[in-house]
Amino acid sequence: MGVYFRFIAIFLGIIGILNVLCETVMGFMNTADLQDALYGIIGVGIAFVFLLIMSKYGVVVYKKEENKN
């Protein structure tokens, strides 16, 4: 179930590249700002680490135990 992590990594890489292009090359749409590009790459890195941890460990659902008195 789910998506292979390599596709997620490729997608996040594309987002990072597009962020840098938007922040540097497309001056007509956005003020060129390398600091924003750096923050965008840091954000993509944080998302990558989060998704890596979630794909490795997943979400553990604990069932509440009922008292048998």
C-alpha positions as CSV (number, residue, x, y, z in Angstrom):
1,M,0.0,0.0,0.0
2,G,1.2,3.5,-0.8
3,V,3.8,4.9,-3.1
4,Y,7.4,3.9,-3.6
5,F,9.6,6.3,-1.7
6,R,11.8,6.9,-4.8
7,F,8.8,8.7,-6.4
8,I,8.4,10.9,-3.4
9,A,12.1,11.7,-3.4
10,I,11.9,12.6,-7.2
11,F,8.8,14.8,-6.6
12,L,10.5,16.6,-3.7
13,G,13.6,17.1,-5.8
14,I,11.5,18.6,-8.6
15,I,9.8,20.9,-6.1
16,G,13.3,22.0,-4.8
17,I,14.5,22.7,-8.3
18,L,11.4,24.6,-9.3
19,N,11.7,26.7,-6.1
20,V,15.3,27.7,-6.9
21,L,14.2,28.5,-10.5
22,C,11.3,30.6,-9.3
23,E,13.4,32.5,-6.8
24,T,16.4,33.2,-9.1
25,V,15.5,33.0,-12.8
26,M,11.9,34.2,-12.9
27,G,12.5,37.8,-11.9
28,F,9.4,39.0,-13.8
29,M,7.2,36.9,-11.5
30,N,9.1,37.2,-8.2
31,T,11.8,39.4,-6.7
32,A,15.0,37.4,-7.0
33,D,15.9,36.4,-3.4
34,L,18.5,33.7,-2.7
35,Q,17.6,33.7,1.0
36,D,14.0,32.6,0.1
37,A,15.4,29.9,-2.2
38,L,17.5,28.6,0.7
39,Y,14.5,28.6,3.0
40,G,12.5,26.7,0.4
41,I,15.2,24.1,0.1
42,I,15.4,23.8,3.9
43,G,11.6,23.3,3.9
44,V,11.8,20.6,1.2
45,G,14.5,18.9,3.3
46,I,12.4,18.9,6.4
47,A,9.5,17.5,4.4
48,F,11.9,14.8,3.0
49,V,13.1,13.8,6.4
50,F,9.5,13.7,7.8
51,L,8.3,11.5,4.9
52,L,11.4,9.3,5.2
53,I,10.6,8.6,8.8
54,M,6.9,8.0,8.1
55,S,7.7,5.6,5.3
56,K,10.1,3.7,7.5
57,Y,8.2,3.5,10.7
58,G,4.6,4.4,9.7
59,V,1.9,5.3,12.2
60,V,1.4,2.9,15.1
61,V,-2.2,2.8,16.3
62,Y,-2.6,1.7,19.9
63,K,-5.8,0.0,21.0
64,K,-7.1,1.1,24.3
65,E,-7.3,-1.8,26.8
66,E,-10.6,-2.3,28.5
67,N,-10.7,-2.9,32.3
68,K,-12.1,-6.3,33.0
69,N,-13.4,-5.8,36.6
